[in-house]
Amino acid sequence: MDEMKRISTDITVVGGGVIGLAIALRLRADGREVIVIEPNEPGSGASYGNAGTVADYAIIPVGTPSVLRNFLSLILSPDSPLAVRTSALPTLFPWLARFAYESLPHRYRENAGRIAELVSDAASAWMEFASEINASNFLSAKGCLYLYETRKAFKAAGADIELRRSYGVSQELLSAGEVTGLEPRFTGFEGGVFFPNAINLSDPGEVMRLLTSAVKRAGVEFVPASATDILRERSGLRITASAYELRARTVVIAAGAHSRKLAASLGDPVQLDTERGYHIEYDMPGLPIERPVCPTAHGFYFCPMQGRLRVAGLVELGGLTAPGNPRLTQALVRNARRFFPELGAPSRCWLGFRPSMPNSVPVIRPSKGGRDVILAFGHGHIGLTLAPRTAQLVSAMLAN
Ligand SMILES: Cc1cc2nc3c(=O)[nH]c(=O)nc-3n(C[C@H](O)[C@H](O)[C@H](O)COP(=O)(O)OP(=O)(O)OC[C@H]3O[C@@H](n4cnc5c(N)ncnc54)[C@H](O)[C@@H]3O)c2cc1C
């Protein structure tokens, strides 16, 4: 007996993270018929566990001349915000080689320029998007703070500060006193940079639930399966997803860090990998901070969330299958206590997978194999920030 469920649609979006969901909502608003394939709870991947910042200032790619110069010492130091799983090194090698190239001065500047173009209107785009999905109450517009512990570190940040200035990013340099004026718990820093336009989401998971509801209300159907094959046929695209067979005129690949294989099968061998990221959370009724604060040497943010303090960040290169590294969670716990000694054991821990390109620039374009497939992944550290903008770009590509 044939138990395959067959569905035909105009557009299939593969992946229901913040990127796939934002695209689905936008295409529905354009009057298109849309189905989302997503095997898990929509929005429960990287889109759930991030630092919640709509980071219109975050134009600096991960690969910079300074990271390249210090790469070995960074991965060998036990307290470093960057770690590499040695077992993953052979598979990672091509990505790392490209990352090294993209960290050269001329590439770093060009990559920053491409990111700047994408993030420039992120804050206003998110305000509009949040109101569309009834999530405005979860947005707080109090900016975001980077902190530097030593004069040397503050001085070393000069190149990034200058580059942001050259792209018109709003930023204010703060003295130690001004830092404490904004966030009284952070004393003893040499200084900081304040990004006044940054917005933060007080509960990314709840916002993902509201986004999913908005997408469903708009009439988008969800197929609870994992897409394993996409084939171009004369009559259109055929997508296999366990017991489902979908036919679509257009497919959007938005499966986050899991997009590489699907893209390659359609003629796009992209160098996508993952930067694994972690968070720990402390339930607490009153929060010790007003806005996201990043002590830059440690590579994480303290994030004020509803009823809890989230400590989110770190980068671990190590693929999609290995379990979480307790050493990195412990590093988060240890470093969080340096600033808030009263913290006990975290209430919960989380590992997630940033979809990362070696140059930190997301892939948002038609497939090289044909305009019937759109690629929308690789947003790395700024996928939450760029979801509304990515949806606009995909909508424009399909309108043409
Ligand atoms: C610790 C951390 C902090 C971060 N902080 C920020 C921040 O402050 N601001 C910011 O802008 N960004 C931040 N990010 C990055 C941001 O979270 C990601 O860039 C973004 O969530 C990526 O969204 P996505 O939809 O591409 O991926 P995901 O949210 O991972 O969604 C991909 C979805 O595709 C599904 N999928 C996978 N394979 C298949 C398949 N074969 N078929 C169907 N579905 C499939 C998955 O189940 C998943 O739901 C952070 C990330 C981390 C890890």
PDBQT file of the ligand as one rigid body, heavy atoms in Angstrom, charges set to zero:
ROOT
HETATM    1  C1  LIG A 501      24.635  31.340  21.755  1.00  0.00    +0.000 C 
HETATM    2  C2  LIG A 501      24.074  32.080  20.574  1.00  0.00    +0.000 A 
HETATM    3  C3  LIG A 501      23.787  33.440  20.691  1.00  0.00    +0.000 A 
HETATM    4  C4  LIG A 501      23.278  34.143  19.597  1.00  0.00    +0.000 A 
HETATM    5  N1  LIG A 501      22.931  35.458  19.750  1.00  0.00    +0.000 NA
HETATM    6  C5  LIG A 501      22.372  36.137  18.721  1.00  0.00    +0.000 A 
HETATM    7  C6  LIG A 501      21.925  37.484  18.887  1.00  0.00    +0.000 A 
HETATM    8  O1  LIG A 501      21.993  38.050  19.969  1.00  0.00    +0.000 OA
HETATM    9  N2  LIG A 501      21.419  38.130  17.813  1.00  0.00    +0.000 N 
HETATM   10  C7  LIG A 501      21.305  37.532  16.588  1.00  0.00    +0.000 A 
HETATM   11  O2  LIG A 501      20.864  38.174  15.636  1.00  0.00    +0.000 OA
HETATM   12  N3  LIG A 501      21.661  36.231  16.409  1.00  0.00    +0.000 NA
HETATM   13  C8  LIG A 501      22.187  35.525  17.446  1.00  0.00    +0.000 A 
HETATM   14  N4  LIG A 501      22.562  34.221  17.281  1.00  0.00    +0.000 N 
HETATM   15  C9  LIG A 501      22.441  33.613  15.949  1.00  0.00    +0.000 C 
HETATM   16  C10 LIG A 501      21.013  33.240  15.615  1.00  0.00    +0.000 C 
HETATM   17  O3  LIG A 501      20.419  32.554  16.687  1.00  0.00    +0.000 OA
HETATM   18  C11 LIG A 501      21.030  32.362  14.351  1.00  0.00    +0.000 C 
HETATM   19  O4  LIG A 501      21.759  32.977  13.327  1.00  0.00    +0.000 OA
HETATM   20  C12 LIG A 501      19.619  32.129  13.844  1.00  0.00    +0.000 C 
HETATM   21  O5  LIG A 501      18.811  31.597  14.861  1.00  0.00    +0.000 OA
HETATM   22  C13 LIG A 501      19.620  31.201  12.637  1.00  0.00    +0.000 C 
HETATM   23  O6  LIG A 501      18.288  30.962  12.284  1.00  0.00    +0.000 OA
HETATM   24  P1  LIG A 501      17.918  29.808  11.268  1.00  0.00    +0.000 P 
HETATM   25  O7  LIG A 501      16.453  29.867  11.094  1.00  0.00    +0.000 OA
HETATM   26  O8  LIG A 501      18.802  29.903  10.084  1.00  0.00    +0.000 OA
HETATM   27  O9  LIG A 501      18.398  28.477  12.044  1.00  0.00    +0.000 OA
HETATM   28  P2  LIG A 501      17.668  27.617  13.156  1.00  0.00    +0.000 P 
HETATM   29  O10 LIG A 501      16.985  28.451  14.172  1.00  0.00    +0.000 OA
HETATM   30  O11 LIG A 501      18.668  26.641  13.670  1.00  0.00    +0.000 OA
HETATM   31  O12 LIG A 501      16.544  26.872  12.355  1.00  0.00    +0.000 OA
HETATM   32  C14 LIG A 501      16.808  25.914  11.367  1.00  0.00    +0.000 C 
HETATM   33  C15 LIG A 501      15.652  24.948  11.369  1.00  0.00    +0.000 C 
HETATM   34  O13 LIG A 501      15.784  24.060  10.275  1.00  0.00    +0.000 OA
HETATM   35  C16 LIG A 501      15.315  22.794  10.688  1.00  0.00    +0.000 C 
HETATM   36  N5  LIG A 501      15.883  21.781   9.802  1.00  0.00    +0.000 N 
HETATM   37  C17 LIG A 501      17.149  21.306   9.788  1.00  0.00    +0.000 A 
HETATM   38  N6  LIG A 501      17.311  20.384   8.818  1.00  0.00    +0.000 NA
HETATM   39  C18 LIG A 501      16.103  20.278   8.216  1.00  0.00    +0.000 A 
HETATM   40  C19 LIG A 501      15.634  19.481   7.145  1.00  0.00    +0.000 A 
HETATM   41  N7  LIG A 501      16.433  18.616   6.492  1.00  0.00    +0.000 N 
HETATM   42  N8  LIG A 501      14.325  19.593   6.777  1.00  0.00    +0.000 NA
HETATM   43  C20 LIG A 501      13.507  20.478   7.412  1.00  0.00    +0.000 A 
HETATM   44  N9  LIG A 501      13.919  21.257   8.432  1.00  0.00    +0.000 NA
HETATM   45  C21 LIG A 501      15.210  21.166   8.820  1.00  0.00    +0.000 A 
HETATM   46  C22 LIG A 501      15.769  22.671  12.124  1.00  0.00    +0.000 C 
HETATM   47  O14 LIG A 501      14.992  21.725  12.836  1.00  0.00    +0.000 OA
HETATM   48  C23 LIG A 501      15.607  24.094  12.628  1.00  0.00    +0.000 C 
HETATM   49  O15 LIG A 501      14.376  24.310  13.296  1.00  0.00    +0.000 OA
HETATM   50  C24 LIG A 501      23.061  33.485  18.361  1.00  0.00    +0.000 A 
HETATM   51  C25 LIG A 501      23.311  32.116  18.261  1.00  0.00    +0.000 A 
HETATM   52  C26 LIG A 501      23.793  31.413  19.348  1.00  0.00    +0.000 A 
HETATM   53  C27 LIG A 501      24.017  29.944  19.222  1.00  0.00    +0.000 C 
ENDROOT
TORSDOF 0
